[in-house]
Amino acid sequence: MSGKAVLILVLGAAMAISLAFINISENSVQATDNMVRYYNQQNAFNIAQTGIHMSLRQLADSSSWRTGFSNINIFNGNLTTTLADTTLDSINVVMITSTATVGAGTNLAASQTSRAYAQIGGSGYMPAAVLAAITTNNQVETSGTLIVDGRDHDINGNLIGGTGTHAIWTTNSYNRKGNSKLGSSVSGTDYAPAKSEDDNYRLEGQTYPGGSYPDNPDEVLGGAAMGYPAGTLKSIAMSGKGGSQYVTNPALLSNPLKGVTYVELASGGTWNPANIQGEGILIVHNSTKDAVIKNINWSTFKGLIIADDIVHVHADIIGALIGLSPSPSSGNQIGNGTGHVKYSTEAIKKATTIGSGGLTSGNSSSNVVAWWD
């Protein structure tokens, strides 16, 4: 082989080796870029998820919070979250959109968006149907030494001055008899319990705001719009959640009551005497709206009582009562003894935390009804 041929062979081999190294280098750079891009995508996903949890935590502290987070630097990336009120399957929710970017300004940038829908009603709230310490859809009467106090109280029954509501709100008429007394708080002015009957203490002949008077317990809590479509409270009671109970025979109840206690009586059925103690939401209802709870005795109940027909309150109720029937029994006599009804927003809000979903401080995801990554 001539020297010229050898030189050509050597140069060719060198060129082949150089091309091979170039290809190896390019493949190595591409592999590195792919790894960095994958890391950025995963990191952006994690940051977007973090944004959802951060927003849920803020909502748990303040259900009215809609500020979101704007262009904050976190975990080597950038995060923005927005919040908007909307509906999902006829339920009022807050839509949280969380977008994260890692490697912004480079050809390896990656963005991820996560979205969650959070229901806030169940965090413990005041149902719109609670219009007084006692709200009814019928003519109502008090006698004996019953005291109905619409001034606000804490969950232990201690008076909170300057806040509260009327003692009684009714679509029909109210009649005070005997030594029964009404107390209230109207426009920041407290009216101590007295044998008085005027609009400072009670409201009668009222029209239910926003439409028809609630027809069932779920509507009292706001219906589907607040996360209580028909049958929700009954389902919670049957599930046993938080000590909830469902019975058709009140004798089978276990005191103290907790969670949602749902007593479904036969048409025209009466629970008498109703010896109750505990807290939560107590429901006495049937499809014909004539279930009677009569002679409510014994001890203290804290929360919300919803019943078709309420007759003779003799116990201490801290919270509120709502009567559903427009034609109750027993001469509309809601109390004729020594009972005491103390309006309490704290007791009512605690009772309504049992609902489906609902924000709970310390568990930021418990209210999420839908989540998309």
Secondary structure, 3 states (H helix, E strand, C coil): CCHHHHHHHHHHHHHHHHHHHHHHHHHHHHHHHHHHHHHHHHHHHHHHHHHHHHHHHHHHHCCCCCCCEEEEEECCEEEEEEEEEEEECCEEEEEEEEEEEECCCCCCCEEEEEEEEECCHHHCCCCCCCCEEEEECCCEEECCCCEEECEEECCCCCEEEEEECEEEEECCCEEECCCCEEEEEECCEEEEEECCCCCCCEECCCCCCCCCCCCCHHHHCCHHHHCCCCCHHHHHHHHCHHHCEEECCHHHCCCCECCEEEECCCCCCEECCEEEEEEEEEEECCCCCCCEEEEEEEEEEEEEEEECEEEEECCEEEEEEEECCCCCCHHHEEECCCCEEEECHHHHHHHHHHCCCCCECCECCCCEEEEEC
